[in-house]
Amino acid sequence: MRMRKKWMSGFLTLALSTVLVLSGCSSSKDGGEGTPTPAEGNEPPTEAAAQDTMIMGRGGDSVALDPSIVTDGESLKIGHQVFDSLLDYKEGGTEVVPALAESWEISADGLKYVFKLKSGVKFHDGTDFNADAVVFNFNRWSDPASEYKFEGDSFDYYDSMFGPDGARVIKEVKALDESTVEFTLNQPQAPFLQNIAMTPFGIGSPAAIQEKKENFKSEPVGTGPFVFKEWKRNDSITLEKNADYWREGFPKLNKVIVRSIPDNTARFNALQNGEIDIMEDLNPDDLSILEGNSELQKIERPPFNVAYIGFNFKKKPFDNVKVRQALNHAVNKPAIIDAFFAGQAEPAVNPMPPTLWGYNDEIEDYAYDLEKAKALLAEAGFPDGLPDPVTFYAMPVSRPYMPDGKKVAEAIQADFEKIGVKTTIESPEWATYLEDSKAGEKDDIYMLGWTGDNGDPDNFLYTLLDKDAIPGNNRSYYVNEELHSLLTKAQTETDQDKRAELYKQAQVIIKEDAPWIPLVHTTPILAGKASLKGFVTSPLGTESYVGAYFE
């Protein structure tokens, strides 16, 4: 790849030493006892056919299959198989590598990016991938009045990564020729390449979007390694091999079936019984059973996430900082980790994981201190605790950062009650849960989490807590102008050391304002058949199935 600016390399890489790469070996000949040695001129024994379908078990269904209109990981996992973006991340890490764009150049002022596209690539519907297709997709995402933005849809990731309408980072996307596309920015954006590599910016077939319209969200068409075939809601999604994939020799599998099995124990039982081949979000209590089964393997995903309790600033008294600080002091994080995470987590202090550059390790957590919590409530005008029950939204599905949201919510409910704060736990269906927490009308406090998308602090702090992310990923409706100034300045700063200092200052503000209770950072555990090879975990939580195969 060609780059004119040396400073770009500073934020294109993030070393994660904990990446697990599962390498495979080829199947051996069937040469057991009694097998004759083939005589000269005779054919050797036939190899046993390798399994060519992988069944993945997960905790929840997708919300939609168009990755540009979703923010939940379950939807993006499917999008990652069906769509390719201009760039991708190096397998097992967050370094940007070529994908649909094979090279790029950046102007000296950081305002123009020119991408040379791969030629001969086809969408799954047989139409051509080219510069016009890239322009069509980016124009669709950026235009609030686009005729291809359908009722109920919003491009929250585009707004989060590239600014809301009226303050866009991207000024124009133009096709210079069939295989060259030029992006012009309104101002430099340090994580620009990291951002466009994300799955929400996978390039869809313009012809399919125009033809299918709102049905595109359930019948996706991209250029990815797998072709969408069927979606049985709350049951399974079937993908089949893209025989014309541009990466020669990939994918290895002929079919992938992704099954939704909400209960962690039921999912693990399905793995042990051979009903599925790999599963996400292992119940920590089942870890010892997994490690004692030679027919299964433990697969660790590098820790790159945060689970949190968010306060809804639209609801009183959670607009009062002393109430938020009091509830931070009331949560016994070590006890929660011991009870529900089996040592696979650490207490979260900041909204971003300590493995990410720019993390402020000088900030101290709110100590578990019930007397301090009661005193703060009294200062806020509630000496006897809150007078009314609080609606507490607890996640109905398991996630990499939260194996069992309801049980953790019940533990926090008990903690809160000790300081006179009563809660009513609600766990609506996952899609409804996300809609409600985004709207901020039904929940007083809510449980969510985040796995980093691109290896940049901007993707945690700006994406989740800046005022530009309302309504969207900032579900607390938290606004701090000083924080906004720091985060937007960090986006245009090209020196990574200076960016890191800005993010450290931002974390100080967030700690004092307490819009969240940061709970834990986890090391997510997956489990699979021992015969599964080539499945490489990603810190970003959206593994590609392109290289997976069975011995």
NORNORFEN-V207103 format. One record per run of one state. SS is the DSSP state (~ for helix, > for strand, _ for the rest). FROM is the first residue (numbers start at 1). LEN is the number of residues. If there is no record, write none. Layout:
# NORNORFEN-V207103
ss = (SS SS)
from = (FROM FROM)
len = (LEN LEN)
This chain:
# NORNORFEN-V207103
ss = (_ ~ _ > _ > _ ~ _ ~ _ > _ > _ > _ > _ > _ > _ ~ _ ~ _ > _ > _ ~ _ ~ _ ~ _ > _ > _ > _ ~ _ > _ ~ _ > _ > _ ~ _ ~ _ > _ ~ _ > _ > _ > _ ~ _ > _ ~ _ > _ ~ _ ~ _ ~ _ ~ _ > _ > _ > _ > _ > _)
from = (1 6 13 21 22 53 59 67 70 73 83 87 90 96 99 101 107 112 118 122 123 128 129 131 143 156 163 170 178 180 186 192 197 199 202 206 218 226 233 236 242 255 261 264 273 278 280 284 292 296 301 305 312 321 330 333 341 345 348 370 380 390 394 399 400 402 403 405 418 423 427 430 440 445 452 458 466 467 470 481 493 496 514 516 523 525 530 532 534 536 537 549 551)
len = (5 7 8 1 31 6 8 3 3 10 4 3 6 3 2 6 5 6 4 1 5 1 2 12 13 7 7 8 2 6 6 5 2 3 4 12 8 7 3 6 13 6 3 9 5 2 4 8 4 5 4 7 9 9 3 8 4 3 22 10 10 4 5 1 2 1 2 13 5 4 3 10 5 7 6 8 1 3 11 12 3 18 2 7 2 5 2 2 2 1 12 2 1)
